[in-house]
Amino acid sequence: MTDRKLRNVTVKRKFDLTPNMLRIVLTGDDLKDFPVGQESAYIKLLFVSDSVKPTMRTYTIRKFDLASLELTVDFVVHGVNNNSPQPQEQIGPAISWASNVEVGEQITIDGPGPVKLIDSSADWVFLAGDMTAIPAISVNIEQLPEAAKGHVVLEILSAADKYPIEAPAGINIHWVINDAPNQKNSVLIEAVKNIQWFDGAPHIWVASEFDAMRGLRRYFRESFSEKDLTLNRGQIYASSYWKMGATDEGNKAAKKLDNEVV
């Protein structure tokens, strides 16, 4: 990836999208050479601590406007209520920063990383994820052609977390509420299993908690086999954005081991 480097940016705007989703718009001259078309890719936020290396946390690029030098990032601020996937004392630096930062404050970012988009040329598409994946899934939906068809399953913390998502007429959006994501559950997996498939082979895009991701990946692979569909390499994209009971570093370690056995 070209143009990946450290950039200093300033908080320009900050507002709630839903009770548990916060939007922050970053700006600054360092974004003048930020590449366009990187929506759904990631940036890393750098948080300075007493350690030698700063702590980094990964977030999705929701939108970037080169003309206004505005980089939009959405945060699931489940750390400021009782629905956090982790104990309150273990809330990470990114959620704490997003909840407390004020307009005018600065932060350093690294990126962008690679873009991960659904294959819109597939017969149909199936996207699923929890709230941490909604920014990336929203980008995926927005780039689909008008003739696209498929399903999107989104797990949210409460009914109040639903918000309008522009989608082609053939894309069915299913909202499922899980008010206790910090407890072992199969809410997202069961919701996905209850969706009736279209004819033809889909392209799958999944991002969620680690165990949910693995369960969904297993279900989709088995479904391809049961329906006598050819599963080509790259036809299923599955990633964990967090792991229950683990730090961000713990999730990364689990992902590495998972990738080695897949």
C-alpha positions as CSV (number, residue, x, y, z in Angstrom):
1,M,0.0,0.0,0.0
2,T,1.5,3.3,-1.0
3,D,1.0,6.5,1.0
4,R,0.9,4.7,4.3
5,K,2.6,6.8,6.9
6,L,2.0,8.6,10.1
7,R,-0.2,11.7,10.0
8,N,-1.2,14.2,12.6
9,V,-4.9,15.1,12.5
10,T,-7.3,17.2,14.5
11,V,-10.8,16.4,15.7
12,K,-13.1,18.7,13.6
13,R,-16.5,17.3,14.6
14,K,-17.9,14.8,17.0
15,F,-21.5,13.6,17.3
16,D,-23.7,10.6,18.2
17,L,-25.1,8.5,15.4
18,T,-27.0,6.3,17.8
19,P,-26.9,5.7,21.6
20,N,-23.9,3.4,21.1
21,M,-22.3,4.7,17.9
22,L,-20.2,7.9,17.8
23,R,-18.9,9.6,14.7
24,I,-15.6,11.6,14.7
25,V,-14.5,13.7,11.8
26,L,-10.7,14.3,11.6
27,T,-8.9,16.9,9.5
28,G,-5.5,18.4,8.9
29,D,-2.9,19.4,6.3
30,D,-1.3,15.9,6.7
31,L,-4.4,14.5,4.9
32,K,-3.5,16.4,1.6
33,D,-1.7,13.3,0.3
34,F,-4.1,10.7,1.9
35,P,-5.2,8.4,-0.9
36,V,-8.8,8.5,-2.0
37,G,-11.0,5.4,-2.5
38,Q,-9.8,3.8,0.8
39,E,-13.2,3.6,2.5
40,S,-13.5,0.2,4.3
41,A,-9.8,0.1,4.7
42,Y,-8.3,0.7,8.2
43,I,-6.3,3.3,10.0
44,K,-4.5,2.9,13.3
45,L,-4.9,5.4,16.0
46,L,-1.8,5.9,18.1
47,F,-2.1,6.5,21.8
48,V,1.0,7.7,23.7
49,S,1.7,5.9,27.0
50,D,4.6,5.4,29.4
51,S,5.8,2.5,27.3
52,V,8.4,2.8,24.6
53,K,6.0,2.2,21.8
54,P,2.6,3.9,21.5
55,T,-0.5,1.7,21.8
56,M,-2.3,1.3,18.5
57,R,-5.9,0.5,17.8
58,T,-7.4,-0.3,14.4
59,Y,-10.6,1.4,13.0
60,T,-12.4,1.5,9.7
61,I,-12.3,4.4,7.3
62,R,-16.0,5.3,6.9
63,K,-15.4,8.2,4.5
64,F,-12.7,10.5,3.2
65,D,-13.2,13.8,1.4
66,L,-10.0,15.1,-0.1
67,A,-11.6,18.5,-1.0
68,S,-12.5,19.2,2.6
69,L,-9.7,17.1,4.1
70,E,-12.2,15.2,6.3
71,L,-11.6,11.7,7.4
72,T,-14.6,10.1,9.1
73,V,-14.3,7.3,11.7
74,D,-17.2,5.7,13.6
75,F,-16.7,4.2,17.1
76,V,-18.9,1.8,19.0
77,V,-18.8,3.4,22.4
78,H,-20.1,0.4,24.3
79,G,-17.4,1.3,26.9
80,V,-19.5,4.0,28.4
81,N,-22.5,1.9,29.3
82,N,-23.1,-1.5,30.8
83,N,-23.0,-3.4,27.5
84,S,-19.3,-3.3,27.1
85,P,-17.7,-6.6,25.7
86,Q,-15.1,-6.1,28.4
87,P,-15.3,-5.1,32.1
88,Q,-15.4,-1.4,32.6
89,E,-11.9,-1.3,34.1
90,Q,-10.6,-2.9,30.9
91,I,-12.1,-0.5,28.4
92,G,-9.5,0.2,25.8
93,P,-7.8,3.5,24.9
94,A,-9.7,4.0,21.7
95,I,-13.2,3.9,23.3
96,S,-12.0,6.0,26.2
97,W,-10.4,8.6,23.8
98,A,-13.4,8.8,21.5
99,S,-15.8,9.2,24.4
100,N,-13.8,12.0,26.0
101,V,-12.0,13.8,23.2
102,E,-13.0,17.4,22.4
103,V,-13.1,19.2,19.1
104,G,-9.6,20.8,18.4
105,E,-7.6,18.0,20.0
106,Q,-5.0,16.1,18.0
107,I,-4.1,12.5,17.4
108,T,-1.7,10.6,15.2
109,I,-2.9,8.0,12.7
110,D,-1.1,5.4,10.6
111,G,-2.5,4.0,7.4
112,P,-4.4,3.3,5.3
113,G,-4.3,-0.5,5.3
114,P,-5.8,-2.6,2.4
115,V,-9.4,-2.2,1.2
116,K,-11.6,-5.3,1.8
117,L,-14.8,-5.1,-0.3
118,I,-17.5,-7.6,-1.2
119,D,-17.3,-9.0,-4.7
120,S,-20.3,-7.3,-6.3
121,S,-20.0,-9.5,-9.4
122,A,-21.2,-12.6,-7.5
123,D,-24.7,-14.0,-8.1
124,W,-25.7,-12.4,-4.8
125,V,-24.0,-11.2,-1.6
126,F,-24.3,-12.0,2.1
127,L,-22.8,-9.7,4.7
128,A,-23.0,-10.1,8.5
129,G,-21.4,-8.4,11.5
130,D,-21.9,-6.8,14.9
131,M,-21.7,-3.1,15.6
132,T,-18.0,-2.9,15.2
133,A,-18.4,-4.0,11.6
134,I,-21.3,-1.6,10.7
135,P,-18.9,1.1,9.3
136,A,-17.2,-1.4,6.9
137,I,-20.5,-3.1,6.0
138,S,-22.1,0.3,5.3
139,V,-19.2,1.1,2.8
140,N,-19.7,-2.3,1.2
141,I,-23.4,-1.7,0.7
142,E,-22.9,1.7,-0.7
143,Q,-20.6,0.5,-3.5
144,L,-23.0,-2.2,-4.7
145,P,-24.6,-1.8,-8.1
146,E,-28.3,-1.0,-8.2
147,A,-29.1,-4.5,-9.5
148,A,-27.3,-6.2,-6.6
149,K,-29.3,-8.6,-4.4
150,G,-28.5,-10.3,-1.1
151,H,-28.8,-10.2,2.6
152,V,-27.2,-8.1,5.4
153,V,-27.5,-9.1,9.0
154,L,-26.4,-6.5,11.5
155,E,-26.2,-7.2,15.3
156,I,-26.9,-4.1,17.4
157,L,-27.1,-3.4,21.1
158,S,-30.6,-1.9,21.1
159,A,-33.4,-1.0,18.8
160,A,-32.3,2.6,19.1
161,D,-29.0,1.7,17.4
162,K,-30.8,1.2,14.0
163,Y,-30.0,4.0,11.6
164,P,-30.7,4.5,7.8
165,I,-28.4,2.7,5.5
166,E,-28.7,3.4,1.7
167,A,-28.9,0.1,-0.1
168,P,-30.0,-1.2,-3.5
169,A,-33.7,-2.4,-3.6
170,G,-32.6,-6.0,-3.8
171,I,-30.5,-5.9,-0.6
172,N,-32.5,-7.1,2.5
173,I,-31.2,-5.6,5.8
174,H,-32.0,-7.7,8.9
175,W,-31.4,-6.1,12.3
176,V,-30.9,-8.4,15.3
177,I,-30.6,-7.1,18.9
178,N,-28.0,-8.5,21.3
179,D,-28.0,-6.5,24.5
180,A,-25.4,-8.6,26.2
181,P,-22.5,-9.0,23.7
182,N,-20.1,-9.5,26.6
183,Q,-21.7,-12.9,27.3
184,K,-21.1,-16.1,25.3
185,N,-24.0,-16.3,22.8
186,S,-24.9,-17.3,19.2
187,V,-27.3,-14.4,18.5
188,L,-25.7,-13.4,15.2
189,I,-25.0,-16.9,14.1
190,E,-28.6,-18.0,14.6
191,A,-29.9,-15.0,12.8
192,V,-27.7,-15.7,9.8
193,K,-28.8,-19.4,9.8
194,N,-32.5,-18.3,9.6
195,I,-32.0,-16.4,6.3
196,Q,-33.1,-18.2,3.2
197,W,-30.5,-18.2,0.4
198,F,-31.0,-17.0,-3.1
199,D,-30.2,-19.2,-6.1
200,G,-26.6,-19.1,-7.3
201,A,-23.3,-18.7,-5.5
202,P,-22.9,-15.8,-3.1
203,H,-19.9,-13.8,-2.0
204,I,-19.7,-13.7,1.8
205,W,-18.3,-10.9,4.0
206,V,-18.2,-11.3,7.7
207,A,-16.7,-9.4,10.6
208,S,-17.5,-9.7,14.3
209,E,-16.3,-11.1,17.6
210,F,-13.8,-13.8,17.2
211,D,-15.9,-16.9,18.2
212,A,-18.9,-15.6,16.2
213,M,-16.7,-15.1,13.2
214,R,-15.5,-18.6,13.4
215,G,-19.0,-20.0,13.8
216,L,-20.3,-18.0,10.8
217,R,-17.3,-19.0,8.6
218,R,-18.0,-22.7,9.5
219,Y,-21.7,-22.3,8.7
220,F,-21.1,-20.7,5.3
221,R,-18.5,-23.3,4.3
222,E,-20.9,-26.1,5.3
223,S,-23.7,-24.4,3.4
224,F,-21.7,-24.2,0.2
225,S,-21.1,-28.0,0.5
226,E,-24.7,-28.8,1.3
227,K,-26.0,-26.8,-1.6
228,D,-23.4,-28.3,-4.0
229,L,-21.9,-24.9,-4.7
230,T,-18.2,-24.6,-5.5
231,L,-16.4,-22.6,-2.9
232,N,-13.5,-20.8,-4.6
233,R,-10.6,-19.2,-2.7
234,G,-11.5,-15.8,-1.6
235,Q,-15.3,-16.3,-1.8
236,I,-15.6,-15.9,1.9
237,Y,-14.0,-13.0,3.7
238,A,-14.2,-13.4,7.5
239,S,-12.4,-11.3,10.1
240,S,-12.6,-10.8,13.9
241,Y,-12.6,-7.2,15.1
242,W,-12.5,-8.2,18.8
243,K,-12.4,-11.2,21.0
244,M,-14.5,-11.7,24.1
245,G,-12.5,-11.4,27.3
246,A,-9.3,-10.5,25.4
247,T,-7.4,-7.3,24.7
248,D,-6.8,-6.1,21.2
249,E,-3.4,-7.8,21.3
250,G,-5.1,-11.0,22.4
251,N,-7.5,-10.8,19.4
252,K,-4.6,-10.3,17.0
253,A,-2.8,-13.3,18.5
254,A,-5.9,-15.5,18.2
255,K,-6.4,-14.3,14.6
256,K,-2.8,-15.3,13.7
257,L,-3.2,-18.8,15.1
258,D,-6.6,-19.1,13.4
259,N,-5.1,-18.1,10.0
260,E,-2.4,-20.7,10.4
261,V,-4.9,-23.5,10.6
262,V,-7.5,-22.3,8.1
